[in-house]
Amino acid sequence: MNPDLSLDIWRNIVDSLIAQVKPRAYEAASVYLRLMEKTYKRNHRRSEWLSLIDALRRKHKAKRRLIGVLDTLVKKKLVD
């Protein structure tokens, strides 16, 4: 499957889950974000991954629980 197609599909899913404004939906979105991270990494596009996380952080800065989920995605990789 084309990685860009997968990334687009997963991004739509992530956006729809975040729009639910529920902590469980944020956790569900993290599953797709992890898939996206692996795809970006595999295709040597880490800067795009970091830009995506930064954009989500800025757009949803008032959603503290979502920011916490995003933090765990990035912090986990900084330790690895």
JOSUL-V163957 format. One record per pair of residues at least 12 apart in sequence whose C-alpha atoms are under 10 Angstrom apart, sorted by the first residue. I is the first residue (numbers start at 1). GAP is how many residues later the second one is. Records with the same first field share a line. If there is no record, write none. Layout:
I->GAP + GAP
This chain:
3->33 + 36 + 37 + 39 + 40
4->32 + 35 + 36
6->29 + 30 + 33
7->25 + 26 + 28 + 29 + 30 + 32 + 33
8->28
9->23 + 27
10->19 + 21 + 22 + 23 + 24 + 25 + 26
11->18 + 21 + 22 + 25 + 41
12->20
13->15 + 16 + 19 + 20
14->12 + 14 + 15 + 16 + 17 + 18 + 19
15->14 + 41
16->13
17->12 + 13
18->12 + 38 + 42 + 45 + 48
19->41
21->42 + 44 + 45
22->41 + 43 + 44
23->40 + 41 + 42 + 43 + 46
24->41 + 42
25->41
26->37 + 39 + 40 + 41 + 42 + 43 + 44
27->38 + 39 + 42 + 43
29->37 + 40 + 41
30->36 + 39 + 40 + 42 + 43
31->42
33->16 + 19 + 20 + 37 + 40
34->39
36->13 + 16
37->12 + 13 + 15 + 16 + 36 + 37
49->25
50->24
53->14 + 17 + 18 + 20 + 21
54->16
56->14
57->13 + 14
